Each structure stands twice: as structure tokens, then as C-alpha cells.
């Protein structure tokens, strides 16, 4: 069930754009939004008499009729607005003073400052979007690459929500049949054929598992693909990092063991953000500080989506590295400019210092990030909260199928299926609490 204590009867106001631009937008919504705007706005006619989805040119004036700024007001009437309330958006010149004065005027006429994410939270509570789509709004704002934007946009447009609604609807149907049997328990009838029911649960679990499995890709596209650059000391890892990001980010030296700690930097390849981690060289050492760096190297390997293993052309040896099935591995032989034979079937041959083979390396990195799921329109999970809820739904589904195999009574079987339904409902907001909503929307910026 949805639990909420937010007072949506007030009229809220906040800047909807970041300061420093040529123009600013101040957003206001609530039952008195249009009336408050009328007290501030001077145009050809009163806003309260205007239709929704209209633009109005005029001026903002204070209580002493002093002009604050020339503005354009966009008017939206309930329920046809972002939040479902009466709303106005005032576009004004991007002066901090002007913005502050407009906000001050609105508050003096009865508006209150919006808390972070309050506009989108009201949209969710008004049924304008489910919770997963509301969270996608924040992801779109935070997206810093083409593919993180695609993931967020797909989620916000409801493809993800539609898939979850389909699964919940089928589970609710099955649950209703089981509960109907309880109403006729004395007559020993079976409305849900057990074999068909088991097959249906198994198919739904496959779809839940597929969504869960997509999190590795979705999280990488949203937050950046982690690439650990590893290898023995002095093979050119720091030079390679600087070349890949086209910036002198890591200190380069001919002295082995110069890199004592991990150094991170990002760049974009074909619309995907890659987070490179330059690590301390792997070798046996008695230096306590270097040992700490090597320990962090192993941690970076564990957290990496791609491990970029670098060796020097004068000693092209790759020590074995333990990896997970979900991790990708690329071998690179660096400093090929110093040798004559530059061929290898097992590794890419590059010179980070002279840029040789770097384009091929970038292309290989891009190929290791398979975005075919998104290109085909498949739903990809990128939110950790959603991932955890799906994992819990899978566990509950396993319990339900195990209960069926053991011949557990109908009422207990129905309860297991209800658990699956509730976990899926946590994602879209059918099952949530005010504490969860506060945690989610407090991460939003003010004005969204």
C-alpha cells in the first residue's frame, strides 16, 4: 500500500533552472499558484481568466508597482500539468537578484519554497507517473553520456513500468484464482490447474531473472564502465591512462613503483562513459606503502567491468588474473615503438607514448560493452533499489515454486505469490512508505 504524509494542499515555488544562464525559470504549483502569479504579473489580461497551455508576456511588479523584470508566463491548469495541480512557469532574465525577488514576492503572497524533488513527488502522488518513472527524471538530469541518457529515457517513457505491470497483473490473476479456491474449500475445487500454474510461475521468474541480469549493463551505462588498468611496474599504465583521456592526469616516471595509489579519470567512447583506474604495479615488494597500493589494485580488479592488462613489449608476459564470468579482459602490449616484431594474436600492440594502436584499443573497449539489448528496445535495469527488489522477488518466486512441488496448502502458496507481487510493487510505488519516498526524492534538485 502507498503511505504518504506530504501536504499537497500548499502552493510551492522554486527555481527550475541552475543559476548563471541567460534566462531562469521559476516554477510554482498548487491550488493558489495562478492567483499568486496574478498578484505579481502585469500583462494584457488576468491569468485566472486564461486557458491552460498558453503563454503570456508581461512584467513582474512588486507591491509598490516597481517593475522587477519582463517575463513570459506559461500557464497550466489542473489536472493537465506536470504535477496535476494548477501551475505556472515564469521565464525571466538570468539575474540572481531578479530570481530572488520573484521568489520573495511569491512567498509573500502565500507560496512556500519547494523541497528537493517535491514537484516530481507531487506528480507521482497525483498518479502522473509511477515511482520508477519518477526516479528516471533524476537519472535524466544526471545523465552524462548518450547511453546513460538512453537508459533513463527508456525508463521514464514507461517501457520498464509496462513490463512490471504485465508481470504483476498476471501474478494477481493467479493469486485471485488461488484465493477463490479458499472460498470454496469445503467443495474441494481447483480453479488453478497446478501444472499450468507452475509453468506460468516459472516463465514469470525467467523474466524477473532477465531483468535482474540486465543490471550489470544498466548500472555500467548509468554510472560509467569501470576499467582497471593493471600490470607490472613501469609497463606504461599511467602513460596509457593519460593517452586514453587525452590529459596529463597521472604522474609518469621511468622509476618503477611510482604509482602507489589508484588514480581515476573518465572519458567518453561512442557515447559511453568509461571510468579508468590506473593502479599500482603488481609485484612482490617489502615497501609497506607500495603494498597498500597493490592491495588497492586487487580491489580495483574486483570492482572492474573490464580489466585492461598491460605488459611491456620487451617482456610481454601476463601473470594470470582471477576474474568473474561477468568481467571482460583485454591484453595490451605497450611500448611497441621500441621493438621490431609488433605482432601478437593474444594482445593488442600499442605505444601509449606515441599513440600507436590507441584507436584500436578504444574500439575494443567499446565492443566489450554490449548495448544490443538497448538497441533492440529491451528493458534494462540501472537502479540499485530496483535490482534489490527484483532479487527479493526472485527469492519469493523460488519459495512459491518449491511450495508447489511440496504440495503446500493453497493459503501458504498464495502468500508466497503475494510476496512476489509486493516486491515488484515496491519498484513502481504501489507498495511504498513515506520514508522511502523521502529518501528517493531528497536526492533530486530543488525545482524538479
Order of alpha helices (4+ residues) and beta strands (2+ residues): beta-beta-alpha-beta-beta-beta-beta-alpha-beta-alpha-alpha-alpha-alpha-alpha-alpha-beta-alpha-beta-beta-alpha-beta-beta-beta-alpha-alpha-alpha-alpha-alpha
